[in-house]
């Protein structure tokens, strides 16, 4: 399963023509096993100003599995990821990225992203980064 981060969804939804946008288009069109994390679902929707676009996007996103934290342990894992990165001198700019990474670790999913925080988290854990072929 490939969890798609907000950074990639934004490129895709705005049709920015980036490599991330183009590859996510390919993943969607080939029915690849993509998913979201609940907070990514929230982040994507909160940035949409137009009501019609909001409803279309909401329906489209809900067609994919939406993963959620498994419990308090997920948040402990997220905190420990942050702490491990700090011990190595790496600053993770957003705690939510640690939570997304923790959920990916719990579910065995890869993360498809355009955010250096995930690379830092992968360097201190078993977080799998999805790299297009």
TITOR-331246 format. One record per residue: residue number from 0; x, y, z of N, C-alpha, C in turn; residue in three letters. Coordinates in Angstrom, 1 decimal, padded with zeros to 4 digits. Example, Ala and Ser with C-alpha at 12.3 -4.5 7.8 and 13.67 -1.06 7.14 Angstrom:
// residues 2
{nr:0	n_c1:013.2	n_c2:-005.7	n_c3:007.8	ca_c1:012.3	ca_c2:-004.5	ca_c3:007.8	c_c1:013.2	c_c2:-003.3	c_c3:007.8	rest:ALA}
{nr:1	n_c1:012.8	n_c2:-002.2	n_c3:007.1	ca_c1:013.7	ca_c2:-001.1	ca_c3:007.1	c_c1:012.9	c_c2:000.0	c_c3:007.9	rest:SER}
END
This chain:
// residues 133
{nr:0	n_c1:000.8	n_c2:-001.2	n_c3:000.0	ca_c1:000.0	ca_c2:000.0	ca_c3:000.0	c_c1:000.9	c_c2:001.2	c_c3:000.0	rest:UNK}
{nr:1	n_c1:000.5	n_c2:002.2	n_c3:-000.7	ca_c1:001.2	ca_c2:003.5	ca_c3:-000.8	c_c1:000.3	c_c2:004.6	c_c3:-000.2	rest:UNK}
{nr:2	n_c1:000.8	n_c2:005.2	n_c3:000.9	ca_c1:000.2	ca_c2:006.3	ca_c3:001.5	c_c1:000.7	c_c2:007.6	c_c3:000.7	rest:UNK}
{nr:3	n_c1:-000.3	n_c2:008.4	n_c3:000.2	ca_c1:000.1	ca_c2:009.6	ca_c3:-000.5	c_c1:000.0	c_c2:010.8	c_c3:000.5	rest:UNK}
{nr:4	n_c1:001.0	n_c2:011.5	n_c3:000.6	ca_c1:001.1	ca_c2:012.7	ca_c3:001.5	c_c1:000.4	c_c2:013.9	c_c3:000.9	rest:UNK}
{nr:5	n_c1:000.0	n_c2:014.8	n_c3:001.7	ca_c1:-000.6	ca_c2:016.0	ca_c3:001.3	c_c1:000.2	c_c2:016.8	c_c3:000.2	rest:UNK}
{nr:6	n_c1:001.5	n_c2:016.8	n_c3:000.3	ca_c1:002.4	ca_c2:017.5	ca_c3:-000.6	c_c1:002.1	c_c2:017.0	c_c3:-002.1	rest:UNK}
{nr:7	n_c1:001.9	n_c2:015.7	n_c3:-002.2	ca_c1:001.7	ca_c2:015.1	ca_c3:-003.5	c_c1:000.2	c_c2:015.3	c_c3:-004.0	rest:UNK}
{nr:8	n_c1:-000.7	n_c2:015.2	n_c3:-003.1	ca_c1:-002.1	ca_c2:015.4	ca_c3:-003.4	c_c1:-002.3	c_c2:016.8	c_c3:-003.9	rest:UNK}
{nr:9	n_c1:-001.7	n_c2:017.8	n_c3:-003.3	ca_c1:-001.9	ca_c2:019.2	ca_c3:-003.7	c_c1:-001.4	c_c2:019.4	c_c3:-005.2	rest:UNK}
{nr:10	n_c1:-000.2	n_c2:018.8	n_c3:-005.5	ca_c1:000.3	ca_c2:018.9	ca_c3:-006.9	c_c1:-000.7	c_c2:018.3	c_c3:-007.8	rest:UNK}
{nr:11	n_c1:-001.3	n_c2:017.1	n_c3:-007.4	ca_c1:-002.2	ca_c2:016.4	ca_c3:-008.3	c_c1:-003.5	c_c2:017.2	c_c3:-008.5	rest:UNK}
{nr:12	n_c1:-004.1	n_c2:017.6	n_c3:-007.4	ca_c1:-005.4	ca_c2:018.3	ca_c3:-007.4	c_c1:-005.3	c_c2:019.7	c_c3:-008.2	rest:UNK}
{nr:13	n_c1:-004.1	n_c2:020.3	n_c3:-008.1	ca_c1:-004.0	ca_c2:021.6	ca_c3:-008.8	c_c1:-003.4	c_c2:021.4	c_c3:-010.2	rest:UNK}
{nr:14	n_c1:-003.2	n_c2:020.1	n_c3:-010.6	ca_c1:-002.6	ca_c2:019.8	ca_c3:-011.9	c_c1:-001.4	c_c2:020.6	c_c3:-012.2	rest:UNK}
{nr:15	n_c1:-000.5	n_c2:020.6	n_c3:-011.3	ca_c1:000.7	ca_c2:021.5	ca_c3:-011.4	c_c1:001.7	c_c2:021.0	c_c3:-012.5	rest:UNK}
{nr:16	n_c1:001.5	n_c2:019.8	n_c3:-013.0	ca_c1:002.4	ca_c2:019.3	ca_c3:-014.0	c_c1:003.8	c_c2:018.8	c_c3:-013.5	rest:UNK}
{nr:17	n_c1:003.9	n_c2:018.6	n_c3:-012.2	ca_c1:005.1	ca_c2:018.1	ca_c3:-011.6	c_c1:005.3	c_c2:016.6	c_c3:-011.8	rest:UNK}
{nr:18	n_c1:006.4	n_c2:016.1	n_c3:-011.5	ca_c1:006.7	ca_c2:014.6	ca_c3:-011.6	c_c1:005.7	c_c2:013.9	c_c3:-010.6	rest:UNK}
{nr:19	n_c1:005.5	n_c2:014.6	n_c3:-009.5	ca_c1:004.6	ca_c2:014.0	ca_c3:-008.4	c_c1:003.2	c_c2:013.9	c_c3:-008.9	rest:UNK}
{nr:20	n_c1:002.7	n_c2:015.0	n_c3:-009.5	ca_c1:001.4	ca_c2:015.1	ca_c3:-010.1	c_c1:001.2	c_c2:014.0	c_c3:-011.2	rest:UNK}
{nr:21	n_c1:002.2	n_c2:013.9	n_c3:-012.1	ca_c1:002.1	ca_c2:013.0	ca_c3:-013.2	c_c1:002.1	c_c2:011.5	c_c3:-012.7	rest:UNK}
{nr:22	n_c1:002.9	n_c2:011.2	n_c3:-011.7	ca_c1:003.0	ca_c2:009.9	ca_c3:-011.3	c_c1:001.8	c_c2:009.5	c_c3:-010.5	rest:UNK}
{nr:23	n_c1:001.2	n_c2:010.4	n_c3:-009.7	ca_c1:000.0	ca_c2:010.1	ca_c3:-008.9	c_c1:-001.1	c_c2:009.9	c_c3:-009.9	rest:UNK}
{nr:24	n_c1:-001.2	n_c2:010.6	n_c3:-011.0	ca_c1:-002.2	ca_c2:010.4	ca_c3:-012.0	c_c1:-002.1	c_c2:009.0	c_c3:-012.5	rest:UNK}
{nr:25	n_c1:-000.9	n_c2:008.5	n_c3:-012.8	ca_c1:-000.7	ca_c2:007.2	ca_c3:-013.3	c_c1:-001.1	c_c2:006.1	c_c3:-012.2	rest:UNK}
{nr:26	n_c1:-000.8	n_c2:006.4	n_c3:-011.0	ca_c1:-001.2	ca_c2:005.5	ca_c3:-009.9	c_c1:-002.7	c_c2:005.4	c_c3:-009.8	rest:UNK}
{nr:27	n_c1:-003.4	n_c2:006.5	n_c3:-009.9	ca_c1:-004.9	ca_c2:006.5	ca_c3:-009.8	c_c1:-005.5	c_c2:005.8	c_c3:-011.0	rest:UNK}
{nr:28	n_c1:-004.9	n_c2:006.1	n_c3:-012.2	ca_c1:-005.5	ca_c2:005.5	ca_c3:-013.4	c_c1:-005.3	c_c2:004.0	c_c3:-013.5	rest:UNK}
{nr:29	n_c1:-004.2	n_c2:003.5	n_c3:-012.9	ca_c1:-003.9	ca_c2:002.1	ca_c3:-012.9	c_c1:-004.5	c_c2:001.3	c_c3:-011.7	rest:UNK}
{nr:30	n_c1:-005.3	n_c2:002.0	n_c3:-010.9	ca_c1:-005.9	ca_c2:001.5	ca_c3:-009.7	c_c1:-004.8	c_c2:000.9	c_c3:-008.7	rest:UNK}
{nr:31	n_c1:-003.7	n_c2:001.6	n_c3:-008.6	ca_c1:-002.7	ca_c2:001.2	ca_c3:-007.7	c_c1:-003.2	c_c2:001.2	c_c3:-006.2	rest:UNK}
{nr:32	n_c1:-002.6	n_c2:000.5	n_c3:-005.3	ca_c1:-003.1	ca_c2:000.4	ca_c3:-003.9	c_c1:-002.7	c_c2:001.7	c_c3:-003.1	rest:UNK}
{nr:33	n_c1:-003.4	n_c2:002.8	n_c3:-003.4	ca_c1:-003.0	ca_c2:004.0	ca_c3:-002.7	c_c1:-004.0	c_c2:004.3	c_c3:-001.6	rest:UNK}
{nr:34	n_c1:-003.5	n_c2:005.0	n_c3:-000.6	ca_c1:-004.3	ca_c2:005.3	ca_c3:000.6	c_c1:-004.0	c_c2:006.6	c_c3:001.2	rest:UNK}
{nr:35	n_c1:-004.7	n_c2:007.1	n_c3:002.1	ca_c1:-004.4	ca_c2:008.3	ca_c3:002.8	c_c1:-004.4	c_c2:008.1	c_c3:004.3	rest:UNK}
{nr:36	n_c1:-003.8	n_c2:009.0	n_c3:005.0	ca_c1:-004.0	ca_c2:009.0	ca_c3:006.5	c_c1:-005.0	c_c2:010.0	c_c3:006.8	rest:UNK}
{nr:37	n_c1:-005.8	n_c2:009.8	n_c3:007.9	ca_c1:-006.9	ca_c2:010.7	ca_c3:008.2	c_c1:-006.5	c_c2:012.2	c_c3:008.2	rest:UNK}
{nr:38	n_c1:-005.3	n_c2:012.5	n_c3:008.8	ca_c1:-004.9	ca_c2:013.9	ca_c3:008.9	c_c1:-004.6	c_c2:014.5	c_c3:007.5	rest:UNK}
{nr:39	n_c1:-004.1	n_c2:013.6	n_c3:006.5	ca_c1:-003.9	ca_c2:014.1	ca_c3:005.2	c_c1:-005.2	c_c2:014.4	c_c3:004.5	rest:UNK}
{nr:40	n_c1:-006.2	n_c2:013.5	n_c3:004.8	ca_c1:-007.6	ca_c2:013.8	ca_c3:004.3	c_c1:-008.0	c_c2:015.2	c_c3:004.7	rest:UNK}
{nr:41	n_c1:-007.8	n_c2:015.5	n_c3:006.0	ca_c1:-008.2	ca_c2:016.8	ca_c3:006.6	c_c1:-007.4	c_c2:017.9	c_c3:005.9	rest:UNK}
{nr:42	n_c1:-006.1	n_c2:017.8	n_c3:005.8	ca_c1:-005.3	ca_c2:018.8	ca_c3:005.3	c_c1:-005.7	c_c2:019.2	c_c3:003.8	rest:UNK}
{nr:43	n_c1:-005.9	n_c2:018.1	n_c3:003.0	ca_c1:-006.3	ca_c2:018.4	ca_c3:001.6	c_c1:-007.6	c_c2:019.1	c_c3:001.5	rest:UNK}
{nr:44	n_c1:-008.6	n_c2:018.6	n_c3:002.3	ca_c1:-009.9	ca_c2:019.2	ca_c3:002.2	c_c1:-009.9	c_c2:020.6	c_c3:002.7	rest:UNK}
{nr:45	n_c1:-009.2	n_c2:020.9	n_c3:003.8	ca_c1:-009.3	ca_c2:022.3	ca_c3:004.4	c_c1:-008.7	c_c2:023.3	c_c3:003.5	rest:UNK}
{nr:46	n_c1:-007.9	n_c2:022.9	n_c3:002.5	ca_c1:-007.3	ca_c2:023.9	ca_c3:001.6	c_c1:-008.2	c_c2:024.3	c_c3:000.4	rest:UNK}
{nr:47	n_c1:-009.3	n_c2:023.6	n_c3:000.3	ca_c1:-010.2	ca_c2:023.8	ca_c3:-000.9	c_c1:-011.2	c_c2:024.9	c_c3:-000.6	rest:UNK}
{nr:48	n_c1:-011.2	n_c2:026.0	n_c3:-001.4	ca_c1:-012.1	ca_c2:027.1	ca_c3:-001.2	c_c1:-013.5	c_c2:026.9	c_c3:-001.8	rest:UNK}
{nr:49	n_c1:-013.5	n_c2:026.4	n_c3:-003.0	ca_c1:-014.7	ca_c2:026.2	ca_c3:-003.8	c_c1:-015.5	c_c2:025.0	c_c3:-003.3	rest:UNK}
{nr:50	n_c1:-016.8	n_c2:025.3	n_c3:-003.0	ca_c1:-017.7	ca_c2:024.2	ca_c3:-002.4	c_c1:-017.9	c_c2:023.0	c_c3:-003.4	rest:UNK}
{nr:51	n_c1:-018.0	n_c2:023.3	n_c3:-004.7	ca_c1:-018.2	ca_c2:022.2	ca_c3:-005.6	c_c1:-016.9	c_c2:021.3	c_c3:-005.7	rest:UNK}
{nr:52	n_c1:-015.8	n_c2:022.0	n_c3:-005.8	ca_c1:-014.5	ca_c2:021.3	ca_c3:-005.8	c_c1:-014.3	c_c2:020.5	c_c3:-004.5	rest:UNK}
{nr:53	n_c1:-014.7	n_c2:021.1	n_c3:-003.4	ca_c1:-014.6	ca_c2:020.4	ca_c3:-002.1	c_c1:-015.4	c_c2:019.1	c_c3:-002.2	rest:UNK}
{nr:54	n_c1:-016.6	n_c2:019.1	n_c3:-002.6	ca_c1:-017.4	ca_c2:017.9	ca_c3:-002.7	c_c1:-016.9	c_c2:016.9	c_c3:-003.6	rest:UNK}
{nr:55	n_c1:-016.4	n_c2:017.3	n_c3:-004.8	ca_c1:-015.8	ca_c2:016.4	ca_c3:-005.8	c_c1:-014.6	c_c2:015.7	c_c3:-005.2	rest:UNK}
{nr:56	n_c1:-013.7	n_c2:016.5	n_c3:-004.5	ca_c1:-012.5	ca_c2:016.0	ca_c3:-004.0	c_c1:-012.8	c_c2:015.1	c_c3:-002.8	rest:UNK}
{nr:57	n_c1:-013.7	n_c2:015.4	n_c3:-002.0	ca_c1:-014.1	ca_c2:014.6	ca_c3:-000.8	c_c1:-014.5	c_c2:013.2	c_c3:-001.3	rest:UNK}
{nr:58	n_c1:-015.4	n_c2:013.2	n_c3:-002.3	ca_c1:-015.8	ca_c2:011.9	ca_c3:-002.9	c_c1:-014.7	c_c2:011.1	c_c3:-003.5	rest:UNK}
{nr:59	n_c1:-013.8	n_c2:011.8	n_c3:-004.2	ca_c1:-012.7	ca_c2:011.1	ca_c3:-004.8	c_c1:-011.7	c_c2:010.6	c_c3:-003.8	rest:UNK}
{nr:60	n_c1:-011.4	n_c2:011.3	n_c3:-002.8	ca_c1:-010.5	ca_c2:010.8	ca_c3:-001.7	c_c1:-011.0	c_c2:009.7	c_c3:-001.0	rest:UNK}
{nr:61	n_c1:-012.3	n_c2:009.7	n_c3:-000.7	ca_c1:-013.0	ca_c2:008.6	ca_c3:000.1	c_c1:-013.1	c_c2:007.3	c_c3:-000.7	rest:UNK}
{nr:62	n_c1:-012.7	n_c2:007.4	n_c3:-002.0	ca_c1:-012.7	ca_c2:006.1	ca_c3:-002.7	c_c1:-011.5	c_c2:005.3	c_c3:-002.3	rest:UNK}
{nr:63	n_c1:-010.5	n_c2:005.9	n_c3:-001.6	ca_c1:-009.3	ca_c2:005.2	ca_c3:-001.2	c_c1:-009.4	c_c2:004.9	c_c3:000.3	rest:UNK}
{nr:64	n_c1:-008.7	n_c2:003.8	n_c3:000.8	ca_c1:-008.6	ca_c2:003.6	ca_c3:002.2	c_c1:-008.1	c_c2:004.8	c_c3:002.9	rest:UNK}
{nr:65	n_c1:-008.6	n_c2:005.1	n_c3:004.1	ca_c1:-008.1	ca_c2:006.2	ca_c3:004.9	c_c1:-007.7	c_c2:005.6	c_c3:006.3	rest:UNK}
{nr:66	n_c1:-006.4	n_c2:005.6	n_c3:006.5	ca_c1:-005.8	ca_c2:004.9	ca_c3:007.7	c_c1:-005.9	c_c2:005.9	c_c3:008.9	rest:UNK}
{nr:67	n_c1:-006.0	n_c2:005.3	n_c3:010.0	ca_c1:-006.1	ca_c2:006.1	ca_c3:011.3	c_c1:-005.2	c_c2:005.5	c_c3:012.3	rest:UNK}
{nr:68	n_c1:-004.8	n_c2:006.4	n_c3:013.3	ca_c1:-004.0	ca_c2:005.9	ca_c3:014.4	c_c1:-004.6	c_c2:004.7	c_c3:015.1	rest:UNK}
{nr:69	n_c1:-003.8	n_c2:003.7	n_c3:015.5	ca_c1:-004.2	ca_c2:002.5	ca_c3:016.1	c_c1:-004.6	c_c2:002.7	c_c3:017.6	rest:UNK}
{nr:70	n_c1:-004.1	n_c2:003.8	n_c3:018.1	ca_c1:-004.4	ca_c2:004.1	ca_c3:019.6	c_c1:-003.2	c_c2:004.9	c_c3:020.1	rest:UNK}
{nr:71	n_c1:-003.2	n_c2:005.0	n_c3:021.4	ca_c1:-002.2	ca_c2:005.9	ca_c3:022.0	c_c1:-000.7	c_c2:005.4	c_c3:021.6	rest:UNK}
{nr:72	n_c1:-000.5	n_c2:004.2	n_c3:021.3	ca_c1:000.8	ca_c2:003.7	ca_c3:020.9	c_c1:001.3	c_c2:004.3	c_c3:019.7	rest:UNK}
{nr:73	n_c1:000.3	n_c2:004.7	n_c3:018.8	ca_c1:000.7	ca_c2:005.3	ca_c3:017.5	c_c1:001.3	c_c2:006.7	c_c3:017.9	rest:UNK}
{nr:74	n_c1:000.8	n_c2:007.4	n_c3:018.8	ca_c1:001.3	ca_c2:008.7	ca_c3:019.2	c_c1:002.7	c_c2:008.6	c_c3:019.9	rest:UNK}
{nr:75	n_c1:002.8	n_c2:007.5	n_c3:020.6	ca_c1:004.1	ca_c2:007.3	ca_c3:021.3	c_c1:005.2	c_c2:007.0	c_c3:020.2	rest:UNK}
{nr:76	n_c1:004.8	n_c2:006.2	n_c3:019.2	ca_c1:005.7	ca_c2:005.9	ca_c3:018.1	c_c1:006.1	c_c2:007.2	c_c3:017.4	rest:UNK}
{nr:77	n_c1:005.1	n_c2:008.1	n_c3:017.2	ca_c1:005.4	ca_c2:009.4	ca_c3:016.5	c_c1:006.3	c_c2:010.2	c_c3:017.4	rest:UNK}
{nr:78	n_c1:006.1	n_c2:010.2	n_c3:018.7	ca_c1:007.0	ca_c2:011.0	ca_c3:019.5	c_c1:008.4	c_c2:010.4	c_c3:019.5	rest:UNK}
{nr:79	n_c1:008.5	n_c2:009.1	n_c3:019.5	ca_c1:009.8	ca_c2:008.4	ca_c3:019.5	c_c1:010.5	c_c2:008.6	c_c3:018.1	rest:UNK}
{nr:80	n_c1:009.8	n_c2:008.7	n_c3:017.0	ca_c1:010.4	ca_c2:009.1	ca_c3:015.8	c_c1:011.0	c_c2:010.5	c_c3:015.8	rest:UNK}
{nr:81	n_c1:010.3	n_c2:011.4	n_c3:016.3	ca_c1:010.8	ca_c2:012.8	ca_c3:016.5	c_c1:012.0	c_c2:012.8	c_c3:017.3	rest:UNK}
{nr:82	n_c1:012.0	n_c2:012.1	n_c3:018.4	ca_c1:013.2	ca_c2:012.1	ca_c3:019.4	c_c1:014.4	c_c2:011.4	c_c3:018.7	rest:UNK}
{nr:83	n_c1:014.2	n_c2:010.4	n_c3:017.9	ca_c1:015.3	ca_c2:009.7	ca_c3:017.3	c_c1:015.9	c_c2:010.6	c_c3:016.2	rest:UNK}
{nr:84	n_c1:015.1	n_c2:011.3	n_c3:015.5	ca_c1:015.6	ca_c2:012.3	ca_c3:014.5	c_c1:016.4	c_c2:013.4	c_c3:015.2	rest:UNK}
{nr:85	n_c1:015.9	n_c2:013.9	n_c3:016.3	ca_c1:016.6	ca_c2:015.0	ca_c3:017.0	c_c1:018.0	c_c2:014.5	c_c3:017.6	rest:UNK}
{nr:86	n_c1:018.0	n_c2:013.2	n_c3:018.0	ca_c1:019.3	ca_c2:012.7	ca_c3:018.5	c_c1:020.3	c_c2:012.6	c_c3:017.4	rest:UNK}
{nr:87	n_c1:019.9	n_c2:012.5	n_c3:016.2	ca_c1:020.8	ca_c2:012.4	ca_c3:015.0	c_c1:021.0	c_c2:013.8	c_c3:014.4	rest:UNK}
{nr:88	n_c1:020.5	n_c2:014.9	n_c3:015.1	ca_c1:020.7	ca_c2:016.2	ca_c3:014.6	c_c1:019.7	c_c2:016.6	c_c3:013.5	rest:UNK}
{nr:89	n_c1:018.7	n_c2:015.9	n_c3:013.3	ca_c1:017.7	ca_c2:016.2	ca_c3:012.3	c_c1:016.4	c_c2:016.8	c_c3:012.9	rest:UNK}
{nr:90	n_c1:016.0	n_c2:017.9	n_c3:012.3	ca_c1:014.8	ca_c2:018.6	ca_c3:012.9	c_c1:013.6	c_c2:018.3	c_c3:012.0	rest:UNK}
{nr:91	n_c1:012.6	n_c2:017.7	n_c3:012.5	ca_c1:011.4	ca_c2:017.4	ca_c3:011.8	c_c1:010.5	c_c2:018.6	c_c3:012.1	rest:UNK}
{nr:92	n_c1:010.1	n_c2:019.3	n_c3:011.0	ca_c1:009.4	ca_c2:020.6	ca_c3:011.1	c_c1:008.0	c_c2:020.5	c_c3:011.6	rest:UNK}
{nr:93	n_c1:007.4	n_c2:019.4	n_c3:011.3	ca_c1:005.9	ca_c2:019.2	ca_c3:011.6	c_c1:005.7	c_c2:017.9	c_c3:012.4	rest:UNK}
{nr:94	n_c1:005.1	n_c2:018.0	n_c3:013.5	ca_c1:004.8	ca_c2:016.8	ca_c3:014.3	c_c1:003.9	c_c2:015.9	c_c3:013.6	rest:UNK}
{nr:95	n_c1:003.0	n_c2:016.5	n_c3:012.8	ca_c1:002.0	ca_c2:015.7	ca_c3:012.0	c_c1:002.7	c_c2:014.7	c_c3:011.1	rest:UNK}
{nr:96	n_c1:003.9	n_c2:015.1	n_c3:010.6	ca_c1:004.6	ca_c2:014.1	ca_c3:009.7	c_c1:005.1	c_c2:012.9	c_c3:010.5	rest:UNK}
{nr:97	n_c1:005.4	n_c2:013.1	n_c3:011.8	ca_c1:005.8	ca_c2:012.0	ca_c3:012.6	c_c1:004.6	c_c2:011.0	c_c3:012.8	rest:UNK}
{nr:98	n_c1:003.4	n_c2:011.6	n_c3:013.0	ca_c1:002.2	ca_c2:010.8	ca_c3:013.1	c_c1:001.9	c_c2:010.1	c_c3:011.8	rest:UNK}
{nr:99	n_c1:002.0	n_c2:010.7	n_c3:010.7	ca_c1:001.8	ca_c2:010.0	ca_c3:009.4	c_c1:002.8	c_c2:008.9	c_c3:009.3	rest:UNK}
{nr:100	n_c1:004.0	n_c2:009.1	n_c3:009.6	ca_c1:005.1	ca_c2:008.1	ca_c3:009.5	c_c1:004.7	c_c2:006.9	c_c3:010.4	rest:UNK}
{nr:101	n_c1:004.3	n_c2:007.2	n_c3:011.6	ca_c1:003.9	ca_c2:006.2	ca_c3:012.6	c_c1:002.8	c_c2:005.3	c_c3:012.0	rest:UNK}
{nr:102	n_c1:001.8	n_c2:005.9	n_c3:011.4	ca_c1:000.7	ca_c2:005.2	ca_c3:010.9	c_c1:001.2	c_c2:004.3	c_c3:009.7	rest:UNK}
{nr:103	n_c1:002.1	n_c2:004.8	n_c3:008.9	ca_c1:002.6	ca_c2:004.1	ca_c3:007.8	c_c1:003.4	c_c2:002.9	c_c3:008.3	rest:UNK}
{nr:104	n_c1:004.2	n_c2:003.1	n_c3:009.4	ca_c1:004.9	ca_c2:002.0	ca_c3:010.0	c_c1:004.0	c_c2:000.9	c_c3:010.5	rest:UNK}
{nr:105	n_c1:002.9	n_c2:001.3	n_c3:011.2	ca_c1:002.0	ca_c2:000.3	ca_c3:011.7	c_c1:001.3	c_c2:-000.5	c_c3:010.7	rest:UNK}
{nr:106	n_c1:001.0	n_c2:000.2	n_c3:009.5	ca_c1:000.2	ca_c2:-000.5	ca_c3:008.5	c_c1:001.2	c_c2:-001.2	c_c3:007.5	rest:UNK}
{nr:107	n_c1:002.5	n_c2:-000.9	n_c3:007.5	ca_c1:003.4	ca_c2:-001.5	ca_c3:006.6	c_c1:003.3	c_c2:-000.8	c_c3:005.2	rest:UNK}
{nr:108	n_c1:002.8	n_c2:000.4	n_c3:005.2	ca_c1:002.7	ca_c2:001.2	ca_c3:003.9	c_c1:003.9	c_c2:002.0	c_c3:003.6	rest:UNK}
{nr:109	n_c1:004.1	n_c2:002.2	n_c3:002.4	ca_c1:005.2	ca_c2:003.2	ca_c3:001.9	c_c1:004.6	c_c2:004.5	c_c3:001.9	rest:UNK}
{nr:110	n_c1:005.4	n_c2:005.6	n_c3:002.0	ca_c1:004.9	ca_c2:007.0	ca_c3:001.9	c_c1:005.4	c_c2:007.6	c_c3:000.6	rest:UNK}
{nr:111	n_c1:004.5	n_c2:008.2	n_c3:-000.1	ca_c1:004.8	ca_c2:008.9	ca_c3:-001.3	c_c1:004.7	c_c2:010.4	c_c3:-001.0	rest:UNK}
{nr:112	n_c1:005.8	n_c2:011.1	n_c3:-001.1	ca_c1:005.8	ca_c2:012.4	ca_c3:-000.5	c_c1:006.7	c_c2:013.4	c_c3:-001.3	rest:UNK}
{nr:113	n_c1:006.6	n_c2:014.6	n_c3:-001.0	ca_c1:007.5	ca_c2:015.7	ca_c3:-001.5	c_c1:007.9	c_c2:016.6	c_c3:-000.3	rest:UNK}
{nr:114	n_c1:008.4	n_c2:015.9	n_c3:000.8	ca_c1:008.6	ca_c2:016.6	ca_c3:002.0	c_c1:009.8	c_c2:016.0	c_c3:002.7	rest:UNK}
{nr:115	n_c1:010.9	n_c2:016.8	n_c3:002.9	ca_c1:012.1	ca_c2:016.3	ca_c3:003.4	c_c1:012.0	c_c2:015.7	c_c3:004.8	rest:UNK}
{nr:116	n_c1:011.0	n_c2:016.0	n_c3:005.6	ca_c1:010.8	ca_c2:015.4	ca_c3:006.9	c_c1:010.7	c_c2:013.9	c_c3:006.8	rest:UNK}
{nr:117	n_c1:010.0	n_c2:013.4	n_c3:005.8	ca_c1:009.9	ca_c2:012.0	ca_c3:005.7	c_c1:011.2	c_c2:011.3	c_c3:005.4	rest:UNK}
{nr:118	n_c1:012.0	n_c2:011.9	n_c3:004.7	ca_c1:013.4	ca_c2:011.3	ca_c3:004.4	c_c1:014.2	c_c2:011.3	c_c3:005.7	rest:UNK}
{nr:119	n_c1:014.0	n_c2:012.3	n_c3:006.5	ca_c1:014.7	ca_c2:012.3	ca_c3:007.8	c_c1:014.2	c_c2:011.2	c_c3:008.7	rest:UNK}
{nr:120	n_c1:012.9	n_c2:011.0	n_c3:008.7	ca_c1:012.3	ca_c2:010.0	ca_c3:009.5	c_c1:012.6	c_c2:008.6	c_c3:009.0	rest:UNK}
{nr:121	n_c1:012.7	n_c2:008.4	n_c3:007.7	ca_c1:013.1	ca_c2:007.2	ca_c3:007.2	c_c1:014.6	c_c2:006.8	c_c3:007.6	rest:UNK}
{nr:122	n_c1:015.4	n_c2:007.8	n_c3:007.7	ca_c1:016.8	ca_c2:007.6	ca_c3:008.1	c_c1:017.0	c_c2:007.1	c_c3:009.5	rest:UNK}
{nr:123	n_c1:016.0	n_c2:007.3	n_c3:010.3	ca_c1:016.1	ca_c2:006.9	ca_c3:011.8	c_c1:015.1	c_c2:005.8	c_c3:012.1	rest:UNK}
{nr:124	n_c1:014.4	n_c2:005.2	n_c3:011.1	ca_c1:013.4	ca_c2:004.1	ca_c3:011.3	c_c1:013.3	c_c2:003.2	c_c3:010.1	rest:UNK}
{nr:125	n_c1:012.3	n_c2:002.4	n_c3:010.1	ca_c1:012.1	ca_c2:001.5	ca_c3:009.0	c_c1:011.0	c_c2:002.0	c_c3:008.1	rest:UNK}
{nr:126	n_c1:010.7	n_c2:003.3	n_c3:008.2	ca_c1:009.8	ca_c2:003.9	ca_c3:007.3	c_c1:010.2	c_c2:003.7	c_c3:005.8	rest:UNK}
{nr:127	n_c1:009.3	n_c2:003.2	n_c3:005.0	ca_c1:009.6	ca_c2:002.9	ca_c3:003.6	c_c1:009.1	c_c2:004.1	c_c3:002.8	rest:UNK}
{nr:128	n_c1:010.0	n_c2:004.6	n_c3:002.0	ca_c1:009.7	ca_c2:005.7	ca_c3:001.1	c_c1:009.3	c_c2:005.1	c_c3:-000.3	rest:UNK}
{nr:129	n_c1:008.2	n_c2:005.5	n_c3:-000.9	ca_c1:007.8	ca_c2:005.0	ca_c3:-002.2	c_c1:008.6	c_c2:005.9	c_c3:-003.2	rest:UNK}
{nr:130	n_c1:009.3	n_c2:005.2	n_c3:-004.1	ca_c1:010.0	ca_c2:005.8	ca_c3:-005.2	c_c1:009.4	c_c2:005.3	c_c3:-006.5	rest:UNK}
{nr:131	n_c1:008.9	n_c2:006.2	n_c3:-007.4	ca_c1:008.3	ca_c2:005.7	ca_c3:-008.7	c_c1:009.4	c_c2:005.1	c_c3:-009.5	rest:UNK}
{nr:132	n_c1:009.1	n_c2:004.1	n_c3:-010.2	ca_c1:010.0	ca_c2:003.3	ca_c3:-011.0	c_c1:010.4	c_c2:004.1	c_c3:-012.2	rest:UNK}
END
